[in-house]
Amino acid sequence: MTVTIRPAHPDDVPALAELIEEIERFYGGTALQPLPERRTQTKEALFGPQPLAHALVAATDDGRLAGLAAYSFLWPARGTTHALFLKELYVRDAWRGEGVGARLMAGLREVASARPGCSRVEWMADTNNPPARRFYESLGFKELDGKVVYRVGSGE
């Protein structure tokens, strides 16, 4: 079965909502949002009047999603340029090791390079997620020092 990397579209919302639940479970979430609410919020976040984010999806021949890369643009980055910030890269277990994550990362670099004024792609990885860190290293990316993450709000 082949996988196509493409921008998410509104028809993907039901599958994206299910994938987001899988991501929550992957990170240890137990108090999960009801599916209808998650669908509504996914649709609003990606396709509402003022989208909060964008997503590339890895879609299989039969329309299932093998993974996603959710991102936003941040300003300023260097000077007055902006950056593509990868919030979530996730590949379903059955598709790991098949090059899907690498293709999603390549797709993000294409999106960034096609957008005038976008000077870089940035993301974070959890320090307690060695497989993700090894994956990024295998693509030739190096970890950077010098940033500490702060958070306030729910899910602290």
Order of alpha helices (4+ residues) and beta strands (2+ residues): beta-alpha-alpha-beta-beta-beta-alpha-beta-alpha
